[in-house]
Amino acid sequence: MLPNKLRPDAAGLELFGGAPMNRGILFLLHRQRLPQPDEGDIVTKGARYGIGVIVAAGLLAALLLLPLNHWALLLVEWIREAGAVGVVVYALAYILATLFLLPGSILTAGAGFAYGPVRGTLLVSPVSVLAATLAFVLGRTFARNWVSRRMEQHPRFAAINEAIGESGFKIVFLLRLSPIFPFNVLNYALGLTRVSLRDYIIASLLGMLPGTFLYVYLGSLVTNASELLSGRRPSVGAWGQVLYWGGLVATVFATVLITRIARRALNRALQHKTQVGLPEASEA
């Protein structure tokens, strides 16, 4: 045996060339053989965390300080007279708002104001699905770690992820009909699940359609873009009032009914997999 080889003795000490060694020296030698954390990894993780904080702070500042709703109204008024170019600009604005987690209700209702209930729905539906799909892909790839950390704060998402493993299309469809997470957040969160891209797109297209039509229809009832924010009713005659309230009540009733049915079905599907419950409709 080589004289310089380390070997244990009966007392638990080690001999180096036949001489007993101090336990402190042995600890230092053992520590040198352990993998040490890479300083570059520590810096990278810190940088990622810092960037995430900056981005979140920037989005919050934009929501609080920038006149986003006013800009959305200006865009809606402009696209009404801009023809095909307005459609393209509207689609880009909607996609960016979705990816940056900005509210899109004014843009959705604005499509009804600019193009009417039918053409507005035919525009918003594919654009919203495209935007949701891009967020889904980002949540599954580049933004996966960031989204995963955010979803750890939502215990209900664990139940959703569990249920999607068996019934991906059904659960995504029900979530779109009765979202227990905000639309923009859900797009990224579903990227963490095992649902296929095809099922995600088709289920989102069908599930988001009732809510999309409701917002577009409400937008089509206003006569001025500013009413999208003020909530004032358009000034119409007696028959116009009947049509307004009748159509509004019918649309809202159908949407609420579908939402309640979907929520109950979603509760049953998730409770089959876990004991984590969902809020009742009155709590949403």
BELNORUR-V521639 format. One record per residue. RES is the residue in one letter. SS is DSSP state (~ for helix, > for strand, _ for the rest). PHI is phi as a letter, one per 30 degrees, with the letter a starting at -180 (999 if undefined). NEAR is the number of other ideal C-beta (glycine too) atoms within 8 Angstrom. Layout:
res: [RES;RES]
ss: [SS;SS]
phi: [PHI;PHI]
near: [NEAR;NEAR]
This chain:
res: [M;L;P;N;K;L;R;P;D;A;A;G;L;E;L;F;G;G;A;P;M;N;R;G;I;L;F;L;L;H;R;Q;R;L;P;Q;P;D;E;G;D;I;V;T;K;G;A;R;Y;G;I;G;V;I;V;A;A;G;L;L;A;A;L;L;L;L;P;L;N;H;W;A;L;L;L;V;E;W;I;R;E;A;G;A;V;G;V;V;V;Y;A;L;A;Y;I;L;A;T;L;F;L;L;P;G;S;I;L;T;A;G;A;G;F;A;Y;G;P;V;R;G;T;L;L;V;S;P;V;S;V;L;A;A;T;L;A;F;V;L;G;R;T;F;A;R;N;W;V;S;R;R;M;E;Q;H;P;R;F;A;A;I;N;E;A;I;G;E;S;G;F;K;I;V;F;L;L;R;L;S;P;I;F;P;F;N;V;L;N;Y;A;L;G;L;T;R;V;S;L;R;D;Y;I;I;A;S;L;L;G;M;L;P;G;T;F;L;Y;V;Y;L;G;S;L;V;T;N;A;S;E;L;L;S;G;R;R;P;S;V;G;A;W;G;Q;V;L;Y;W;G;G;L;V;A;T;V;F;A;T;V;L;I;T;R;I;A;R;R;A;L;N;R;A;L;Q;H;K;T;Q;V;G;L;P;E;A;S;E;A]
ss: [_;_;_;_;_;_;>;>;_;_;_;_;_;>;>;>;_;_;>;>;_;_;~;~;~;~;~;~;~;~;~;~;~;_;_;_;_;_;~;~;~;~;~;~;~;~;~;~;~;~;~;~;~;~;~;~;~;~;~;~;~;~;~;~;~;_;_;~;~;~;~;~;~;~;~;~;~;~;~;_;_;_;~;~;~;~;~;~;~;~;~;~;~;~;~;~;~;~;~;_;_;_;_;_;~;~;~;~;~;~;~;~;~;~;~;_;~;~;~;~;~;~;~;~;~;~;~;~;~;~;~;~;~;~;~;~;~;~;~;~;_;_;_;~;~;~;~;~;~;~;~;_;_;_;~;~;~;~;~;~;~;~;~;~;_;_;_;~;~;~;~;~;~;~;~;~;~;_;_;_;_;_;~;~;~;~;~;~;~;~;~;~;_;_;_;_;~;~;~;~;~;~;~;~;~;~;~;~;~;~;~;~;~;~;~;~;~;~;~;~;_;_;_;_;_;_;~;~;~;~;_;_;_;_;_;_;_;~;~;~;~;~;~;~;~;~;~;~;~;~;~;~;~;~;~;~;~;~;~;~;~;~;~;~;~;~;~;~;~;~;~;_;_;_;_;_;_;_;_;_;~;~;~;_]
phi: [999;d;d;c;d;d;b;d;c;d;d;j;c;c;c;c;i;j;c;d;c;d;d;d;d;d;d;d;d;d;d;d;d;d;d;c;d;d;d;d;d;d;d;d;d;d;d;d;d;d;d;d;d;d;d;d;d;d;d;d;d;d;d;d;c;d;d;d;d;d;d;d;d;d;d;d;d;d;d;d;c;c;i;d;d;d;d;d;d;d;d;d;d;d;d;d;d;d;d;c;i;c;d;c;d;d;d;d;d;d;d;d;d;d;b;j;d;d;d;d;d;d;d;d;e;d;d;d;d;d;d;d;d;d;d;d;d;d;d;d;b;d;c;e;d;d;d;d;d;d;d;d;d;c;d;d;d;d;d;d;d;d;d;d;e;c;b;d;d;d;d;d;e;d;d;d;d;b;d;c;b;e;e;d;d;d;e;d;d;d;d;d;d;c;d;d;d;d;d;d;d;d;d;d;e;d;d;d;d;d;d;d;d;e;d;d;d;d;d;d;d;d;c;b;e;d;d;d;c;d;i;d;d;d;d;b;d;d;d;d;d;d;d;d;d;d;d;d;d;d;d;d;d;d;d;d;d;d;d;d;d;d;d;d;d;d;e;d;d;d;d;d;c;a;c;d;c;c;d;d;e;d;c;d]
near: [4;4;6;5;6;6;7;5;9;3;4;5;10;10;11;8;6;5;6;7;10;6;7;6;8;11;8;8;9;8;7;6;5;6;3;4;6;6;6;6;8;9;8;8;8;8;8;9;8;8;8;9;8;8;8;8;8;8;11;8;9;10;9;6;5;8;5;10;8;7;9;12;14;8;13;16;8;10;13;10;6;10;6;6;7;13;11;8;12;15;11;8;11;14;12;9;12;17;10;7;7;12;6;12;7;13;15;14;14;16;16;18;13;11;8;7;10;6;8;16;15;8;13;15;12;9;12;14;12;10;14;13;12;11;14;14;10;12;15;8;8;4;10;11;7;8;13;9;7;11;10;6;4;9;6;10;10;9;13;12;11;10;14;14;8;6;8;15;10;9;15;16;11;14;15;12;13;11;9;10;10;6;11;11;10;11;14;14;15;14;16;11;11;7;12;7;8;6;11;14;10;9;15;13;11;9;12;14;10;10;10;13;11;11;13;16;14;12;15;11;11;13;5;5;10;7;11;13;8;6;4;6;5;10;4;7;5;5;7;9;9;8;8;12;8;8;10;11;8;8;12;9;8;9;11;8;8;11;11;10;9;11;15;8;9;14;10;8;13;16;9;6;9;9;4;9;6;11;7;7;8;4;5;7]
